[in-house]
């Protein structure tokens, strides 16, 4: 009898354990069924770049007192992930919203679609933020100061400028760009040289100074200074793609004409002046090293410069950059005389020490201002094409520092969101790439304030005239997406 009693108690115990386990399993199943994840990416309107800092919030609107919102930070690549239980929001996902709060942008909010029941539900919600300040469009700190972009773009520019100064014989510079060279050759070479380079208003200066000091004529040198950043192929394609083919073609034609006019006027004003502060030193007669290695080094530096200005993943960038660096080092070590290599490195360091101590503080100051200035401060651009508005737009573009091609995204935002006139937009497209306040300070230090003032004044006046003409002939801006 005792054995039978023990057996009954054992059976009862097993039944109770089974029921309890089933209850726990059911509860776990309910939890798994309610577990959800919302993830996605937050990008900038118009430029499409990632928003790197901010907070993503999941909430039930107007019921924050009952259901506590969940928050997650944005990752450096603009992605986010929020995990939540439906029970935390009343047992359903219906009516929930995802919002993003980021400095320099207006708050964006999207409603979640209804989620079907089941374990491990994941929903993708991408958001696009419209800028509330200039920094929301330009992203100056991330593009130009707090990233490797300043290294991979600026360093090749410095050492390419040094290579032109040290390796290219002075008589070749004089033959093609000198004051006695045929104008069609000198100005044509200056304009066309900019098409293969991807430069901004500051990293064109090392190349300009090298050409200037090697004995180039005043006119061709200033033609290259303006055309170099504004007429490159990458910028042309980007303008046509983002703003429109017609505006992109107009911009190329205007830059070519303006650069030649600027060069001719600067030659007229300063070409025959006597030596003074900022005048290029007479070039020494030198045949330079062997031409083959020099051509190879210049082409490799050009490739590094172009590669640095293209958006690539780090894996692709390393795969393409490292072979170029190895090839450059081998050519310099094996094929170029040691004396020329030392002079090249020394000249590169001279250019870096002349420009970087001025460039970085001014870019930081402009980036700080861009974070503080609201876009509403640019309402004076809306809908007008008067000479005064075009002149102010050209002056604004000349003072502002635009990283490579960001002036295109900025003008797109002005035209589409703020209703700016197409003339002022064109004026900013013309002055934005070629002139900036940091560049003016560097130029004034190297070539003198008088030349710098005349050059900047010419750029602003010609850009304003081009904006007036373009605005009066083109009419209103219609975004290409409106025809899709």
HUQUIVEN-V430936 format. One record per residue. N is the residue number from 1. OMEGA is omega in whole degrees, 0 to 359 (999 if undefined). Layout:
N:OMEGA
N:OMEGA
This chain:
1:179
2:179
3:179
4:179
5:179
6:180
7:179
8:180
9:179
10:179
11:179
12:179
13:180
14:178
15:180
16:178
17:180
18:180
19:180
20:179
21:178
22:178
23:177
24:180
25:179
26:179
27:179
28:179
29:179
30:179
31:180
32:181
33:183
34:181
35:184
36:176
37:173
38:180
39:180
40:183
41:179
42:183
43:177
44:174
45:176
46:181
47:179
48:179
49:182
50:170
51:193
52:183
53:179
54:183
55:174
56:185
57:174
58:186
59:171
60:187
61:177
62:179
63:181
64:179
65:180
66:184
67:184
68:179
69:174
70:182
71:175
72:180
73:172
74:177
75:181
76:178
77:177
78:181
79:177
80:177
81:178
82:176
83:182
84:174
85:180
86:180
87:178
88:181
89:175
90:176
91:180
92:177
93:182
94:179
95:178
96:178
97:173
98:179
99:180
100:176
101:181
102:181
103:180
104:182
105:171
106:181
107:179
108:182
109:178
110:178
111:178
112:171
113:180
114:181
115:176
116:179
117:180
118:183
119:171
120:180
121:180
122:178
123:180
124:177
125:176
126:181
127:180
128:184
129:174
130:184
131:174
132:176
133:179
134:181
135:177
136:179
137:191
138:180
139:188
140:184
141:182
142:184
143:198
144:186
145:186
146:179
147:178
148:183
149:181
150:180
151:187
152:176
153:187
154:183
155:175
156:179
157:179
158:185
159:170
160:175
161:178
162:179
163:177
164:182
165:188
166:189
167:185
168:181
169:181
170:183
171:176
172:176
173:181
174:183
175:186
176:185
177:184
178:182
179:180
180:178
181:176
182:184
183:182
184:180
185:185
186:183
187:176
188:179
189:181
190:180
191:185
192:180
193:181
194:185
195:183
196:183
197:173
198:189
199:169
200:187
201:181
202:182
203:168
204:186
205:176
206:179
207:178
208:181
209:179
210:177
211:181
212:183
213:179
214:175
215:179
216:176
217:181
218:182
219:179
220:180
221:180
222:173
223:178
224:181
225:180
226:186
227:185
228:182
229:192
230:190
231:183
232:187
233:181
234:180
235:179
236:181
237:181
238:178
239:179
240:183
241:188
242:186
243:180
244:183
245:181
246:180
247:178
248:179
249:177
250:181
251:180
252:180
253:181
254:180
255:180
256:181
257:181
258:183
259:178
260:179
261:178
262:179
263:180
264:180
265:179
266:176
267:179
268:183
269:189
270:186
271:182
272:179
273:178
274:182
275:180
276:179
277:178
278:179
279:177
280:177
281:178
282:183
283:176
284:180
285:182
286:178
287:179
288:177
289:180
290:187
291:183
292:178
293:180
294:178
295:179
296:180
297:180
298:179
299:178
300:177
301:176
302:179
303:177
304:180
305:179
306:180
307:180
308:182
309:181
310:177
311:179
312:170
313:182
314:178
315:179
316:180
317:179
318:182
319:181
320:186
321:185
322:177
323:178
324:179
325:178
326:179
327:179
328:179
329:180
330:179
331:181
332:184
333:188
334:190
335:183
336:181
337:184
338:182
339:179
340:178
341:179
342:179
343:179
344:180
345:179
346:180
347:177
348:178
349:177
350:179
351:180
352:182
353:177
354:192
355:187
356:180
357:176
358:186
359:188
360:180
361:181
362:177
363:177
364:180
365:180
366:177
367:177
368:178
369:180
370:178
371:185
372:187
373:177
374:179
375:179
376:177
377:179
378:181
379:180
380:178
381:191
382:167
383:184
384:176
385:181
386:178
387:180
388:179
389:179
390:179
391:178
392:178
393:179
394:179
395:177
396:179
397:180
398:182
399:184
400:174
401:178
402:170
403:187
404:173
405:179
406:176
407:179
408:178
409:180
410:180
411:176
412:179
413:179
414:184
415:189
416:186
417:186
418:178
419:180
420:176
421:184
422:176
423:175
424:177
425:178
426:179
427:178
428:177
429:183
430:182
431:185
432:183
433:193
434:185
435:174
436:180
437:176
438:178
439:178
440:181
441:179
442:179
443:181
444:179
445:187
446:185
447:178
448:182
449:182
450:178
451:181
452:180
453:180
454:180
455:181
456:179
457:178
458:181
459:183
460:182
461:181
462:178
463:178
464:178
465:179
466:178
467:178
468:182
469:182
470:180
471:181
472:182
473:186
474:182
475:183
476:179
477:173
478:180
479:182
480:181
481:180
482:181
483:182
484:999
